[in-house]
Amino acid sequence: MKKEGGKNTKCIAYVVAFIVFQTIIILVFAPTLLKIKSPKLRFGKVDVESFSNSTSSFTMKLQAQVAVKNTNFGHFKYSNNTIPITYGGVTVGEVVVPKGRARARSTNRFMVAVELSYDQLSSNSTLGNDINSGLLPLVSRAKLPGKIHLMKVMKKKKTAEMYCTIKVNLMNRVVQDLKCK
């Protein structure tokens, strides 16, 4: 009878040692593996579908790829939002970002159609100069709030941010320079 009690004690000691060992491993590696970073929001490819202008206004249709890159080990859920596109500090169009989810360690890409229009009300000649130079500079700055879901237990609010400069070549009707940070 004493042998069974010794076996039970030994078994319990092994289980406790295993649990302590696993806890130490989790405490050492969890901060590095599960460090939650902010996702990235970027324009991928932008195509000019149409462009028309006068000396004080322009209209343009773009087809743009939007990418939400998630480098975390949990998925990133975000709700409907808009990304403004500006010319000279004035909003000339908005990209509608539908509600979605970027899976863990992946990039969610989708295409959107964007209509831009600018009607200059003041006598500022910046638009005429830009049209004559053949390059139209646009800027897009946005924040996409959402939540990172780790292992269906932890939820952490994070915001994907974007700052992109877009230079449209008016002669060829192509995006000549697209830089996102």
C-alpha positions as CSV (number, residue, x, y, z in Angstrom):
1,M,0.0,0.0,0.0
2,K,2.8,2.4,0.6
3,K,4.1,2.0,-2.9
4,E,0.8,3.4,-4.4
5,G,1.1,6.6,-2.2
6,G,4.7,7.1,-3.4
7,K,3.6,6.7,-7.0
8,N,0.8,9.3,-6.6
9,T,3.2,11.7,-5.0
10,K,5.8,11.3,-7.7
11,C,3.1,11.8,-10.4
12,I,1.8,14.9,-8.8
13,A,5.4,16.2,-8.4
14,Y,6.0,15.6,-12.2
15,V,2.8,17.4,-13.1
16,V,3.6,20.4,-10.9
17,A,7.1,20.5,-12.3
18,F,5.7,20.4,-15.9
19,I,3.3,23.2,-15.2
20,V,6.0,25.4,-13.6
21,F,8.3,24.7,-16.6
22,Q,5.5,25.7,-19.1
23,T,4.7,28.8,-17.1
24,I,8.3,29.9,-17.2
25,I,8.5,29.2,-21.0
26,I,5.3,31.3,-21.6
27,L,6.5,34.2,-19.4
28,V,9.8,34.3,-21.2
29,F,8.6,34.0,-24.8
30,A,5.1,35.6,-24.7
31,P,6.3,39.3,-24.5
32,T,8.4,38.8,-27.7
33,L,6.0,36.7,-29.7
34,L,2.8,38.4,-28.7
35,K,4.0,42.0,-28.8
36,I,1.1,43.8,-30.4
37,K,2.1,46.3,-33.2
38,S,0.0,48.8,-35.0
39,P,-1.1,47.5,-38.5
40,K,-0.1,49.5,-41.6
41,L,-2.5,51.1,-44.0
42,R,-1.2,51.8,-47.6
43,F,-2.1,52.4,-51.1
44,G,-0.8,49.7,-53.4
45,K,-1.4,50.4,-57.0
46,V,-3.2,53.5,-58.2
47,D,-4.5,53.8,-61.8
48,V,-5.9,57.0,-63.5
49,E,-9.1,56.1,-65.4
50,S,-10.0,59.6,-66.5
51,F,-8.9,63.2,-66.1
52,S,-10.4,66.5,-67.3
53,N,-9.4,70.1,-66.3
54,S,-9.8,73.8,-66.8
55,T,-7.6,76.5,-65.5
56,S,-9.3,76.5,-62.1
57,S,-10.7,73.0,-61.7
58,F,-10.2,69.3,-62.4
59,T,-12.1,66.0,-62.1
60,M,-10.4,62.7,-62.0
61,K,-11.4,59.0,-61.5
62,L,-8.9,56.7,-59.9
63,Q,-8.8,52.9,-59.3
64,A,-6.8,52.3,-56.2
65,Q,-5.7,49.2,-54.3
66,V,-5.8,49.7,-50.5
67,A,-3.7,47.4,-48.3
68,V,-4.1,46.7,-44.6
69,K,-1.0,44.9,-43.4
70,N,-1.2,43.1,-40.1
71,T,2.1,41.7,-38.6
72,N,0.6,40.5,-35.4
73,F,-0.3,36.9,-34.3
74,G,-3.9,37.8,-34.0
75,H,-6.4,39.2,-36.6
76,F,-7.1,43.0,-36.9
77,K,-10.8,43.9,-37.2
78,Y,-11.8,47.4,-38.4
79,S,-15.0,49.2,-39.2
80,N,-16.2,51.3,-42.1
81,N,-14.0,54.4,-42.6
82,T,-12.9,56.9,-45.2
83,I,-9.5,58.0,-46.4
84,P,-9.4,61.6,-47.6
85,I,-7.3,62.7,-50.6
86,T,-6.3,66.3,-50.6
87,Y,-4.9,68.8,-53.1
88,G,-3.3,71.9,-51.6
89,G,-4.9,71.2,-48.2
90,V,-8.4,70.9,-49.6
91,T,-10.2,67.5,-49.6
92,V,-10.9,66.6,-53.3
93,G,-12.1,63.0,-52.7
94,E,-12.5,60.2,-50.3
95,V,-11.7,56.5,-50.4
96,V,-14.4,54.4,-48.7
97,V,-12.9,51.6,-46.6
98,P,-15.5,48.9,-46.0
99,K,-15.6,47.0,-42.7
100,G,-13.2,44.1,-42.7
101,R,-10.5,42.0,-41.1
102,A,-6.9,41.4,-41.8
103,R,-5.9,37.9,-40.7
104,A,-2.9,37.2,-38.5
105,R,0.4,37.9,-40.2
106,S,-1.2,38.8,-43.6
107,T,-2.3,41.7,-45.7
108,N,-5.9,42.4,-46.7
109,R,-6.0,44.0,-50.2
110,F,-9.1,45.4,-51.9
111,M,-9.8,47.7,-54.9
112,V,-11.8,50.9,-54.7
113,A,-13.0,53.5,-57.2
114,V,-12.3,57.1,-56.3
115,E,-13.7,60.3,-57.8
116,L,-11.8,63.5,-57.2
117,S,-13.0,67.0,-58.1
118,Y,-11.6,70.4,-57.3
119,D,-13.2,73.7,-58.1
120,Q,-10.8,76.5,-57.2
121,L,-12.8,79.5,-55.8
122,S,-10.0,81.9,-55.1
123,S,-7.5,83.4,-57.5
124,N,-4.7,81.2,-56.3
125,S,-2.8,80.1,-59.4
126,T,-1.3,76.9,-57.9
127,L,-3.6,74.6,-59.8
128,G,-2.7,76.3,-63.2
129,N,1.0,76.0,-62.4
130,D,0.7,72.3,-61.5
131,I,-1.4,71.5,-64.6
132,N,1.2,73.4,-66.8
133,S,4.0,71.4,-65.1
134,G,2.3,68.2,-66.0
135,L,2.4,66.8,-62.4
136,L,-0.5,67.0,-60.0
137,P,0.5,66.5,-56.3
138,L,-2.0,64.8,-54.1
139,V,-1.7,63.8,-50.4
140,S,-3.6,61.2,-48.4
141,R,-3.4,61.0,-44.6
142,A,-5.6,58.6,-42.7
143,K,-6.2,56.6,-39.5
144,L,-8.0,53.3,-39.4
145,P,-9.0,52.3,-35.8
146,G,-9.7,48.7,-34.9
147,K,-8.9,45.9,-32.5
148,I,-6.3,43.1,-32.5
149,H,-7.8,39.8,-31.4
150,L,-5.2,37.4,-29.9
151,M,-6.2,33.8,-29.3
152,K,-9.8,34.8,-28.9
153,V,-9.0,36.0,-25.4
154,M,-7.1,39.3,-25.6
155,K,-8.4,42.3,-27.5
156,K,-6.2,45.4,-27.9
157,K,-7.2,48.7,-29.6
158,K,-4.7,49.7,-32.3
159,T,-4.8,52.2,-35.2
160,A,-3.4,51.7,-38.6
161,E,-2.0,54.9,-40.0
162,M,-1.0,56.2,-43.4
163,Y,0.6,59.2,-45.0
164,C,0.9,58.9,-48.8
165,T,2.0,61.4,-51.5
166,I,0.8,60.8,-55.0
167,K,2.1,62.6,-58.1
168,V,-0.1,62.1,-61.1
169,N,1.5,62.6,-64.5
170,L,-1.2,64.4,-66.5
171,M,0.3,63.9,-69.9
172,N,0.4,60.1,-69.7
173,R,-2.5,59.9,-67.2
174,V,-0.5,57.6,-64.8
175,V,0.6,57.8,-61.2
176,Q,4.3,58.7,-61.6
177,D,5.3,58.6,-57.9
178,L,3.5,57.0,-55.0
179,K,5.2,57.1,-51.6
180,C,3.5,55.8,-48.4
181,K,4.8,56.0,-44.9
